[in-house]
């Protein structure tokens, strides 16, 4: 069906209600803006039996995202120093796991590129100099993982130095210089 012209709408020759008058006829509660993700979480049902299934063609592997950080709770009989030491150990293990994930992701994307070379005819390796050119046979998950790995590998040396020098004070330092932190951390 063809949309009526603006002059037909203004002259009243359109048999249906024009779209700009629909707001006056029926009240609406939605806006034309996108809702924030935090506001959408309250609208979803939190059913314990439902599990989210991520599409492997759309979303990269789970190691490309940070692992959940579960800090230990302070026990009533625990001293402040021992609690802070336990938190520091948790942060160190979190960052070490993130660095291990960077290299695991690197190996994974190298395997993906090697398999695409063998299976996709005319496959060209992705180039840093042409980031908008997605290679033939690459899925969104492969492309996102490739750029996350490139982002992370560039930040590993400096982040490793910060982690070695600052140790358990790394969380306090990376608050101010978050550009040195890989995505997995």
C-alpha positions, -999 to 999 in steps of 0.1 A, spaced: 0 0 0 13 34 -10 15 61 16 -6 91 9 11 124 0 15 152 25 -10 174 5 -37 146 7 -32 143 44 -34 181 50 -65 185 28 -83 157 46 -86 134 15 -71 105 33 -97 79 44 -76 67 74 -63 87 103 -29 103 94 0 90 115 7 124 131 -28 126 145 -27 91 161 -9 107 191 -38 130 197 -64 102 193 -48 76 215 -24 83 243 9 64 242 33 55 270 63 47 248 88 72 236 107 74 204 140 70 223 157 37 230 152 24 265 183 19 286 193 -17 292 190 -12 329 154 -3 326 147 -34 304 160 -58 330 132 -49 354 106 -57 328 120 -92 320 107 -121 340 133 -136 363 122 -172 359 148 -195 374 140 -223 349 148 -201 319 183 -199 307 197 -175 281 211 -192 250 236 -172 231 238 -177 194 274 -187 185 272 -169 152 263 -136 168 281 -136 202 318 -144 207 329 -171 231 324 -165 268 361 -160 275 360 -128 255 340 -112 283 352 -107 319 345 -135 344 322 -127 373 341 -112 402 329 -127 435 345 -108 464 345 -126 497 322 -112 524 337 -102 557 329 -125 585 320 -110 619 350 -125 636 374 -117 607 399 -89 611 400 -60 586 435 -69 575 427 -105 567 395 -95 549 414 -70 527 441 -96 520 414 -121 509 399 -94 486 434 -86 472 439 -123 464 405 -125 447 414 -95 425 448 -109 416 432 -142 406 406 -123 386 432 -103 367 454 -134 361 423 -152 347 416 -123 325 452 -124 311 449 -161 305 416 -155 287 433 -129 264 458 -155 252 432 -183 249 411 -159 228 441 -152 206 447 -189 200 410 -194 192 408 -166 166 440 -179 150 423 -213 147 392 -197 132 413 -178 106 432 -210 98 400 -230 93 385 -202 72 416 -203 49 410 -240 43 372 -240 39 363 -206 23 375 -201 -13 391 -167 -19 395 -160 19 416 -130 27 429 -125 62 415 -95 80 437 -64 80 443 -37 106 444 -12 78 409 -20 65 388 -25 96 355 -20 77 362 -49 54 348 -81 69 364 -112 53 342 -137 34 329 -164 57 334 -145 90 304 -143 113 296 -115 136 310 -135 165 343 -140 147 346 -104 138 339 -91 173 363 -116 188 390 -105 163 387 -69 173 385 -77 211 417 -98 208 435 -70 190 423 -45 216 434 -68 244 468 -78 230 478 -41 227 470 -35 263 486 -67 279 522 -54 282 514 -22 301 487 -39 322 511 -66 331 536 -40 343 509 -22 363 499 -56 378 535 -65 387 543 -31 403 510 -24 420 500 -59 429 469 -57 452 466 -20 446 459 -26 409 421 -20 413 428 14 428 451 23 399 430 11 370 401 33 382 422 63 370 439 47 340 413 23 326 427 26 291 454 0 300 429 -27 310 420 -55 286 383 -63 280 386 -96 299 398 -79 330 
